[in-house]
Amino acid sequence: MIKIYSEENDIDMFATVAEAAFLQLGLNGNAAVELVFMHEDEMRDLNRDSRGTDKATDVLSFPALCSVKPFTPENYPYDLNEKGEVALGSVVICSEVADRQAEEYGHSRRREYAFLFLHGLLHLLGYDHIEPEDERVMTAAAESILARLNILRDEKE
């Protein structure tokens, strides 16, 4: 089971995406993800300070783990939060960039936010897209998970 921690009230969709990812990827145990939404100017500062890129981006991930194994206290005795969940890290989404991208790509905000959260979550789980083969694997995983949820080709709102 995976728990999403966010100050936002409407996190059900993100929890559904996370559960589908765990199921698709065969992950088990109790894990937690922090989900943060930022304005464009805040995201620009965060991207500049953390990655050296002085512009706003759609999503950033900050993994807390070096490797991924079943999420149990035995495997992660030092990575548990106060509720006994393995803390995977943080996903930060820029609302303004996400909204513009949804419009630009011609799909719903729901689909864009689901994709961005999943992209960030996959980074927390050790996926990357620097090398072409890694990008292919990460893209295939994301598409499969979104298809499972029937939001891969979500119509525009």
Backbone as JSON Lines, residues from 0, in Angstrom:
{"i":0,"aa":"M","n":[0.84,-1.17,0.0],"ca":[0.0,0.0,0.0],"c":[0.89,1.24,0.0]}
{"i":1,"aa":"I","n":[0.43,2.26,-0.72],"ca":[1.18,3.51,-0.76],"c":[0.28,4.64,-0.32]}
{"i":2,"aa":"K","n":[0.81,5.52,0.47],"ca":[0.07,6.65,1.02],"c":[0.66,7.93,0.43]}
{"i":3,"aa":"I","n":[-0.22,8.86,0.06],"ca":[0.2,10.14,-0.48],"c":[-0.01,11.19,0.61]}
{"i":4,"aa":"Y","n":[1.02,11.96,0.88],"ca":[0.92,13.05,1.84],"c":[1.02,14.37,1.09]}
{"i":5,"aa":"S","n":[-0.03,15.18,1.22],"ca":[-0.07,16.46,0.53],"c":[-1.0,17.4,1.29]}
{"i":6,"aa":"E","n":[-0.77,18.68,1.15],"ca":[-1.67,19.66,1.75],"c":[-2.92,19.85,0.9]}
{"i":7,"aa":"E","n":[-2.92,19.3,-0.3],"ca":[-4.09,19.39,-1.19],"c":[-5.19,18.48,-0.66]}
{"i":8,"aa":"N","n":[-6.43,18.88,-0.83],"ca":[-7.56,18.09,-0.37],"c":[-7.92,16.96,-1.33]}
{"i":9,"aa":"D","n":[-7.71,17.18,-2.61],"ca":[-8.16,16.22,-3.61],"c":[-6.98,15.39,-4.1]}
{"i":10,"aa":"I","n":[-6.6,14.38,-3.31],"ca":[-5.46,13.55,-3.7],"c":[-5.88,12.13,-4.08]}
{"i":11,"aa":"D","n":[-7.18,11.88,-4.16],"ca":[-7.64,10.53,-4.48],"c":[-7.08,10.02,-5.8]}
{"i":12,"aa":"M","n":[-7.07,10.86,-6.83],"ca":[-6.56,10.44,-8.14],"c":[-5.08,10.05,-8.04]}
{"i":13,"aa":"F","n":[-4.31,10.8,-7.27],"ca":[-2.89,10.5,-7.13],"c":[-2.69,9.17,-6.39]}
{"i":14,"aa":"A","n":[-3.5,8.93,-5.37],"ca":[-3.44,7.66,-4.65],"c":[-3.79,6.5,-5.58]}
{"i":15,"aa":"T","n":[-4.78,6.7,-6.45],"ca":[-5.16,5.66,-7.42],"c":[-4.02,5.38,-8.38]}
{"i":16,"aa":"V","n":[-3.36,6.42,-8.85],"ca":[-2.2,6.25,-9.75],"c":[-1.09,5.49,-9.03]}
{"i":17,"aa":"A","n":[-0.82,5.86,-7.79],"ca":[0.25,5.19,-7.03],"c":[-0.07,3.72,-6.81]}
{"i":18,"aa":"E","n":[-1.31,3.42,-6.45],"ca":[-1.71,2.01,-6.24],"c":[-1.58,1.22,-7.53]}
{"i":19,"aa":"A","n":[-1.99,1.81,-8.65],"ca":[-1.86,1.12,-9.94],"c":[-0.4,0.88,-10.29]}
{"i":20,"aa":"A","n":[0.46,1.85,-9.98],"ca":[1.89,1.68,-10.23],"c":[2.45,0.53,-9.4]}
{"i":21,"aa":"F","n":[2.1,0.49,-8.12],"ca":[2.56,-0.6,-7.26],"c":[2.11,-1.95,-7.8]}
{"i":22,"aa":"L","n":[0.85,-2.04,-8.19],"ca":[0.31,-3.28,-8.72],"c":[1.03,-3.69,-10.0]}
{"i":23,"aa":"Q","n":[1.15,-2.77,-10.93],"ca":[1.79,-3.04,-12.22],"c":[3.26,-3.44,-12.05]}
{"i":24,"aa":"L","n":[3.94,-2.79,-11.12],"ca":[5.37,-3.03,-10.94],"c":[5.66,-4.15,-9.94]}
{"i":25,"aa":"G","n":[4.62,-4.73,-9.38],"ca":[4.8,-5.84,-8.45],"c":[5.43,-5.43,-7.13]}
{"i":26,"aa":"L","n":[5.17,-4.22,-6.68],"ca":[5.74,-3.72,-5.44],"c":[4.79,-4.0,-4.28]}
{"i":27,"aa":"N","n":[5.35,-4.25,-3.12],"ca":[4.5,-4.48,-1.96],"c":[5.13,-3.85,-0.73]}
{"i":28,"aa":"G","n":[4.36,-3.82,0.34],"ca":[4.8,-3.18,1.57],"c":[4.15,-1.83,1.72]}
{"i":29,"aa":"N","n":[4.5,-1.12,2.77],"ca":[3.92,0.19,3.04],"c":[4.92,1.29,2.73]}
{"i":30,"aa":"A","n":[4.5,2.19,1.86],"ca":[5.37,3.29,1.43],"c":[4.59,4.59,1.45]}
{"i":31,"aa":"A","n":[5.32,5.69,1.47],"ca":[4.72,7.01,1.49],"c":[5.46,7.92,0.52]}
{"i":32,"aa":"V","n":[4.69,8.83,-0.1],"ca":[5.24,9.83,-1.01],"c":[4.7,11.18,-0.59]}
{"i":33,"aa":"E","n":[5.57,12.16,-0.55],"ca":[5.14,13.53,-0.33],"c":[4.84,14.14,-1.7]}
{"i":34,"aa":"L","n":[3.67,14.77,-1.84],"ca":[3.28,15.43,-3.08],"c":[3.1,16.91,-2.8]}
{"i":35,"aa":"V","n":[3.84,17.74,-3.53],"ca":[3.83,19.18,-3.32],"c":[3.47,19.86,-4.64]}
{"i":36,"aa":"F","n":[2.63,20.9,-4.55],"ca":[2.29,21.72,-5.71],"c":[2.9,23.09,-5.5]}
{"i":37,"aa":"M","n":[3.57,23.6,-6.53],"ca":[4.22,24.9,-6.44],"c":[3.78,25.8,-7.57]}
{"i":38,"aa":"H","n":[3.91,27.11,-7.3],"ca":[3.7,28.09,-8.35],"c":[4.96,28.17,-9.21]}
{"i":39,"aa":"E","n":[4.81,28.75,-10.36],"ca":[5.89,28.78,-11.35],"c":[7.17,29.44,-10.84]}
{"i":40,"aa":"D","n":[7.05,30.55,-10.12],"ca":[8.25,31.21,-9.62],"c":[8.97,30.37,-8.58]}
{"i":41,"aa":"E","n":[8.21,29.66,-7.75],"ca":[8.81,28.76,-6.76],"c":[9.51,27.58,-7.44]}
{"i":42,"aa":"M","n":[8.87,27.05,-8.46],"ca":[9.45,25.9,-9.19],"c":[10.72,26.32,-9.91]}
{"i":43,"aa":"R","n":[10.72,27.52,-10.46],"ca":[11.93,28.01,-11.12],"c":[13.08,28.07,-10.12]}
{"i":44,"aa":"D","n":[12.82,28.61,-8.93],"ca":[13.85,28.69,-7.9],"c":[14.33,27.3,-7.49]}
{"i":45,"aa":"L","n":[13.4,26.38,-7.29],"ca":[13.75,25.02,-6.89],"c":[14.57,24.32,-7.97]}
{"i":46,"aa":"N","n":[14.16,24.48,-9.22],"ca":[14.88,23.86,-10.33],"c":[16.29,24.45,-10.46]}
{"i":47,"aa":"R","n":[16.4,25.75,-10.29],"ca":[17.72,26.41,-10.34],"c":[18.61,25.93,-9.2]}
{"i":48,"aa":"D","n":[18.04,25.88,-8.0],"ca":[18.84,25.51,-6.83],"c":[19.2,24.03,-6.8]}
{"i":49,"aa":"S","n":[18.33,23.17,-7.31],"ca":[18.58,21.73,-7.22],"c":[19.23,21.14,-8.47]}
{"i":50,"aa":"R","n":[18.97,21.74,-9.63],"ca":[19.48,21.15,-10.87],"c":[20.32,22.12,-11.7]}
{"i":51,"aa":"G","n":[20.41,23.37,-11.27],"ca":[21.2,24.35,-12.02],"c":[20.53,24.82,-13.29]}
{"i":52,"aa":"T","n":[19.21,24.63,-13.42],"ca":[18.47,25.05,-14.61],"c":[17.53,26.17,-14.2]}
{"i":53,"aa":"D","n":[17.78,27.37,-14.71],"ca":[17.06,28.56,-14.28],"c":[15.78,28.77,-15.08]}
{"i":54,"aa":"K","n":[14.84,27.82,-14.94],"ca":[13.51,27.95,-15.55],"c":[12.57,27.0,-14.81]}
{"i":55,"aa":"A","n":[11.3,27.33,-14.88],"ca":[10.29,26.46,-14.27],"c":[10.19,25.18,-15.09]}
{"i":56,"aa":"T","n":[9.9,24.09,-14.42],"ca":[9.68,22.82,-15.09],"c":[8.36,22.24,-14.59]}
{"i":57,"aa":"D","n":[7.9,21.19,-15.24],"ca":[6.6,20.64,-14.87],"c":[6.64,19.8,-13.6]}
{"i":58,"aa":"V","n":[7.67,18.97,-13.43],"ca":[7.73,18.07,-12.27],"c":[9.19,17.84,-11.88]}
{"i":59,"aa":"L","n":[9.43,17.77,-10.59],"ca":[10.73,17.4,-10.05],"c":[10.52,16.29,-9.03]}
{"i":60,"aa":"S","n":[11.5,15.41,-8.93],"ca":[11.45,14.32,-7.95],"c":[12.69,14.38,-7.08]}
{"i":61,"aa":"F","n":[12.48,14.05,-5.82],"ca":[13.58,14.02,-4.87],"c":[13.54,12.68,-4.14]}
{"i":62,"aa":"P","n":[14.21,11.67,-4.7],"ca":[14.18,10.33,-4.1],"c":[14.87,10.31,-2.74]}
{"i":63,"aa":"A","n":[14.32,9.49,-1.85],"ca":[14.91,9.31,-0.53],"c":[15.7,8.0,-0.44]}
{"i":64,"aa":"L","n":[15.51,7.11,-1.41],"ca":[16.13,5.78,-1.34],"c":[17.21,5.64,-2.4]}
{"i":65,"aa":"C","n":[18.2,4.81,-2.1],"ca":[19.26,4.5,-3.06],"c":[18.89,3.3,-3.93]}
{"i":66,"aa":"S","n":[18.09,2.39,-3.4],"ca":[17.67,1.21,-4.16],"c":[16.26,0.84,-3.7]}
{"i":67,"aa":"V","n":[15.58,0.07,-4.54],"ca":[14.2,-0.31,-4.24],"c":[14.11,-1.81,-4.03]}
{"i":68,"aa":"K","n":[13.58,-2.19,-2.88],"ca":[13.29,-3.58,-2.53],"c":[11.92,-3.59,-1.87]}
{"i":69,"aa":"P","n":[11.38,-4.73,-1.51],"ca":[10.07,-4.7,-0.83],"c":[10.08,-3.72,0.34]}
{"i":70,"aa":"F","n":[9.01,-2.95,0.44],"ca":[8.94,-1.87,1.42],"c":[8.54,-2.41,2.79]}
{"i":71,"aa":"T","n":[9.5,-2.98,3.47],"ca":[9.28,-3.53,4.81],"c":[10.25,-2.87,5.79]}
{"i":72,"aa":"P","n":[9.9,-2.86,7.06],"ca":[10.82,-2.29,8.06],"c":[12.16,-3.01,8.1]}
{"i":73,"aa":"E","n":[12.16,-4.3,7.79],"ca":[13.42,-5.05,7.79],"c":[14.36,-4.56,6.69]}
{"i":74,"aa":"N","n":[13.81,-4.23,5.52],"ca":[14.63,-3.76,4.4],"c":[15.03,-2.29,4.55]}
{"i":75,"aa":"Y","n":[14.23,-1.51,5.26],"ca":[14.48,-0.08,5.4],"c":[14.35,0.38,6.85]}
{"i":76,"aa":"P","n":[15.17,-0.13,7.74],"ca":[15.0,0.23,9.16],"c":[15.22,1.71,9.46]}
{"i":77,"aa":"Y","n":[15.94,2.42,8.59],"ca":[16.25,3.83,8.84],"c":[15.48,4.78,7.94]}
{"i":78,"aa":"D","n":[14.57,4.25,7.11],"ca":[13.85,5.06,6.15],"c":[12.35,5.08,6.42]}
{"i":79,"aa":"L","n":[11.95,4.81,7.64],"ca":[10.53,4.76,7.99],"c":[10.07,6.1,8.55]}
{"i":80,"aa":"N","n":[8.84,6.48,8.17],"ca":[8.27,7.67,8.79],"c":[7.61,7.27,10.12]}
{"i":81,"aa":"E","n":[6.97,8.22,10.77],"ca":[6.38,7.96,12.09],"c":[5.24,6.95,12.05]}
{"i":82,"aa":"K","n":[4.7,6.66,10.86],"ca":[3.62,5.68,10.72],"c":[4.12,4.31,10.28]}
{"i":83,"aa":"G","n":[5.43,4.14,10.22],"ca":[6.0,2.85,9.82],"c":[6.02,2.62,8.33]}
{"i":84,"aa":"E","n":[5.86,3.68,7.54],"ca":[5.89,3.57,6.08],"c":[7.28,3.95,5.57]}
{"i":85,"aa":"V","n":[7.73,3.29,4.51],"ca":[9.0,3.64,3.9],"c":[8.81,4.94,3.12]}
{"i":86,"aa":"A","n":[9.58,5.94,3.47],"ca":[9.49,7.24,2.81],"c":[10.25,7.19,1.49]}
{"i":87,"aa":"L","n":[9.51,7.27,0.38],"ca":[10.13,7.18,-0.95],"c":[10.76,8.49,-1.39]}
{"i":88,"aa":"G","n":[10.22,9.61,-0.92],"ca":[10.73,10.91,-1.33],"c":[9.59,11.84,-1.68]}
{"i":89,"aa":"S","n":[9.91,12.87,-2.46],"ca":[8.94,13.91,-2.8],"c":[8.79,14.07,-4.29]}
{"i":90,"aa":"V","n":[7.55,14.36,-4.7],"ca":[7.24,14.73,-6.08],"c":[6.68,16.14,-6.01]}
{"i":91,"aa":"V","n":[7.25,17.04,-6.83],"ca":[6.83,18.44,-6.85],"c":[6.3,18.74,-8.24]}
{"i":92,"aa":"I","n":[5.06,19.23,-8.31],"ca":[4.42,19.56,-9.59],"c":[4.17,21.06,-9.64]}
{"i":93,"aa":"C","n":[4.49,21.67,-10.77],"ca":[4.21,23.08,-11.0],"c":[2.84,23.19,-11.67]}
{"i":94,"aa":"S","n":[1.89,23.74,-10.96],"ca":[0.51,23.8,-11.43],"c":[0.37,24.59,-12.73]}
{"i":95,"aa":"E","n":[1.0,25.75,-12.81],"ca":[0.86,26.57,-14.02],"c":[1.44,25.88,-15.25]}
{"i":96,"aa":"V","n":[2.61,25.26,-15.11],"ca":[3.21,24.55,-16.24],"c":[2.34,23.36,-16.63]}
{"i":97,"aa":"A","n":[1.85,22.63,-15.64],"ca":[0.99,21.47,-15.92],"c":[-0.28,21.9,-16.65]}
{"i":98,"aa":"D","n":[-0.89,22.99,-16.22],"ca":[-2.11,23.47,-16.87],"c":[-1.84,23.88,-18.32]}
{"i":99,"aa":"R","n":[-0.73,24.58,-18.56],"ca":[-0.38,24.97,-19.93],"c":[-0.13,23.75,-20.81]}
{"i":100,"aa":"Q","n":[0.58,22.77,-20.26],"ca":[0.87,21.56,-21.04],"c":[-0.4,20.8,-21.39]}
{"i":101,"aa":"A","n":[-1.33,20.71,-20.47],"ca":[-2.6,20.03,-20.77],"c":[-3.28,20.71,-21.94]}
{"i":102,"aa":"E","n":[-3.31,22.02,-21.93],"ca":[-3.91,22.79,-23.04],"c":[-3.14,22.56,-24.33]}
{"i":103,"aa":"E","n":[-1.82,22.66,-24.25],"ca":[-0.97,22.51,-25.44],"c":[-1.09,21.11,-26.05]}
{"i":104,"aa":"Y","n":[-1.13,20.08,-25.22],"ca":[-1.2,18.71,-25.7],"c":[-2.62,18.27,-26.04]}
{"i":105,"aa":"G","n":[-3.61,19.1,-25.66],"ca":[-4.99,18.81,-26.01],"c":[-5.62,17.7,-25.2]}
{"i":106,"aa":"H","n":[-5.19,17.54,-23.96],"ca":[-5.85,16.56,-23.11],"c":[-6.23,17.2,-21.77]}
{"i":107,"aa":"S","n":[-6.9,16.44,-20.94],"ca":[-7.43,17.0,-19.69],"c":[-6.34,17.3,-18.68]}
{"i":108,"aa":"R","n":[-6.68,18.18,-17.76],"ca":[-5.78,18.46,-16.64],"c":[-5.58,17.19,-15.82]}
{"i":109,"aa":"R","n":[-6.63,16.41,-15.67],"ca":[-6.54,15.16,-14.91],"c":[-5.47,14.25,-15.49]}
{"i":110,"aa":"R","n":[-5.46,14.1,-16.8],"ca":[-4.48,13.25,-17.46],"c":[-3.07,13.81,-17.28]}
{"i":111,"aa":"E","n":[-2.92,15.13,-17.41],"ca":[-1.6,15.74,-17.29],"c":[-1.05,15.59,-15.87]}
{"i":112,"aa":"Y","n":[-1.88,15.86,-14.88],"ca":[-1.43,15.73,-13.49],"c":[-1.14,14.26,-13.14]}
{"i":113,"aa":"A","n":[-1.95,13.34,-13.64],"ca":[-1.7,11.92,-13.4],"c":[-0.37,11.51,-14.01]}
{"i":114,"aa":"F","n":[-0.13,11.94,-15.26],"ca":[1.13,11.62,-15.92],"c":[2.32,12.2,-15.17]}
{"i":115,"aa":"L","n":[2.23,13.46,-14.79],"ca":[3.36,14.1,-14.1],"c":[3.64,13.45,-12.76]}
{"i":116,"aa":"F","n":[2.59,13.15,-12.01],"ca":[2.8,12.48,-10.73],"c":[3.43,11.1,-10.94]}
{"i":117,"aa":"L","n":[2.91,10.36,-11.9],"ca":[3.46,9.03,-12.18],"c":[4.91,9.13,-12.62]}
{"i":118,"aa":"H","n":[5.22,10.08,-13.46],"ca":[6.61,10.28,-13.9],"c":[7.52,10.51,-12.7]}
{"i":119,"aa":"G","n":[7.08,11.4,-11.8],"ca":[7.86,11.65,-10.59],"c":[7.97,10.43,-9.71]}
{"i":120,"aa":"L","n":[6.87,9.7,-9.55],"ca":[6.88,8.49,-8.74],"c":[7.84,7.45,-9.31]}
{"i":121,"aa":"L","n":[7.84,7.29,-10.63],"ca":[8.76,6.33,-11.24],"c":[10.21,6.71,-10.97]}
{"i":122,"aa":"H","n":[10.5,8.01,-10.97],"ca":[11.86,8.44,-10.6],"c":[12.18,8.03,-9.16]}
{"i":123,"aa":"L","n":[11.21,8.18,-8.25],"ca":[11.43,7.78,-6.86],"c":[11.69,6.28,-6.75]}
{"i":124,"aa":"L","n":[11.15,5.53,-7.7],"ca":[11.3,4.06,-7.69],"c":[12.5,3.59,-8.5]}
{"i":125,"aa":"G","n":[13.36,4.52,-8.91],"ca":[14.61,4.14,-9.56],"c":[14.62,4.22,-11.07]}
{"i":126,"aa":"Y","n":[13.53,4.62,-11.7],"ca":[13.5,4.75,-13.16],"c":[14.14,6.07,-13.56]}
{"i":127,"aa":"D","n":[14.7,6.08,-14.77],"ca":[15.3,7.29,-15.3],"c":[15.14,7.3,-16.81]}
{"i":128,"aa":"H","n":[15.47,8.41,-17.44],"ca":[15.32,8.53,-18.89],"c":[16.5,9.24,-19.54]}
{"i":129,"aa":"I","n":[17.65,9.13,-18.91],"ca":[18.84,9.76,-19.48],"c":[19.31,9.01,-20.72]}
{"i":130,"aa":"E","n":[19.41,7.7,-20.62],"ca":[19.81,6.87,-21.76],"c":[18.56,6.44,-22.54]}
{"i":131,"aa":"P","n":[18.66,6.31,-23.87],"ca":[17.5,5.95,-24.68],"c":[16.79,4.65,-24.23]}
{"i":132,"aa":"E","n":[17.54,3.64,-23.87],"ca":[16.91,2.4,-23.43],"c":[16.18,2.59,-22.1]}
{"i":133,"aa":"D","n":[16.76,3.36,-21.19],"ca":[16.09,3.65,-19.92],"c":[14.81,4.45,-20.16]}
{"i":134,"aa":"E","n":[14.87,5.39,-21.11],"ca":[13.68,6.17,-21.44],"c":[12.58,5.28,-22.01]}
{"i":135,"aa":"R","n":[12.94,4.33,-22.85],"ca":[11.97,3.41,-23.42],"c":[11.29,2.59,-22.32]}
{"i":136,"aa":"V","n":[12.08,2.09,-21.38],"ca":[11.54,1.29,-20.27],"c":[10.62,2.14,-19.4]}
{"i":137,"aa":"M","n":[11.06,3.35,-19.08],"ca":[10.25,4.22,-18.22],"c":[8.95,4.62,-18.92]}
{"i":138,"aa":"T","n":[9.03,4.96,-20.19],"ca":[7.84,5.34,-20.96],"c":[6.87,4.18,-21.06]}
{"i":139,"aa":"A","n":[7.38,2.98,-21.32],"ca":[6.5,1.8,-21.41],"c":[5.8,1.55,-20.08]}
{"i":140,"aa":"A","n":[6.52,1.69,-18.97],"ca":[5.9,1.49,-17.66],"c":[4.81,2.52,-17.42]}
{"i":141,"aa":"A","n":[5.1,3.78,-17.72],"ca":[4.11,4.85,-17.51],"c":[2.87,4.63,-18.37]}
{"i":142,"aa":"E","n":[3.07,4.32,-19.64],"ca":[1.93,4.1,-20.54],"c":[1.09,2.93,-20.09]}
{"i":143,"aa":"S","n":[1.72,1.87,-19.65],"ca":[1.0,0.69,-19.18],"c":[0.16,1.0,-17.94]}
{"i":144,"aa":"I","n":[0.73,1.76,-17.02],"ca":[0.01,2.11,-15.79],"c":[-1.15,3.04,-16.1]}
{"i":145,"aa":"L","n":[-0.93,4.05,-16.94],"ca":[-2.01,4.97,-17.29],"c":[-3.1,4.27,-18.1]}
{"i":146,"aa":"A","n":[-2.71,3.33,-18.94],"ca":[-3.7,2.57,-19.7],"c":[-4.55,1.72,-18.75]}
{"i":147,"aa":"R","n":[-3.93,1.15,-17.75],"ca":[-4.65,0.36,-16.75],"c":[-5.74,1.21,-16.09]}
{"i":148,"aa":"L","n":[-5.46,2.48,-15.93],"ca":[-6.4,3.39,-15.29],"c":[-7.34,4.06,-16.3]}
{"i":149,"aa":"N","n":[-7.17,3.74,-17.57],"ca":[-8.0,4.31,-18.63],"c":[-7.86,5.83,-18.71]}
{"i":150,"aa":"I","n":[-6.67,6.35,-18.43],"ca":[-6.45,7.78,-18.59],"c":[-5.27,8.07,-19.51]}
{"i":151,"aa":"L","n":[-4.82,7.05,-20.25],"ca":[-3.72,7.27,-21.18],"c":[-4.13,8.27,-22.26]}
{"i":152,"aa":"R","n":[-5.31,8.1,-22.78],"ca":[-5.78,8.98,-23.85],"c":[-7.05,9.72,-23.41]}
{"i":153,"aa":"D","n":[-6.97,10.28,-22.24],"ca":[-8.09,11.01,-21.66],"c":[-8.5,12.17,-22.55]}
{"i":154,"aa":"E","n":[-9.77,12.35,-22.73],"ca":[-10.27,13.46,-23.53],"c":[-10.1,14.78,-22.77]}
{"i":155,"aa":"K","n":[-9.98,15.85,-23.53],"ca":[-9.85,17.16,-22.92],"c":[-11.14,17.51,-22.19]}
{"i":156,"aa":"E","n":[-10.99,18.13,-21.02],"ca":[-12.16,18.51,-20.2],"c":[-12.98,19.56,-20.92]}
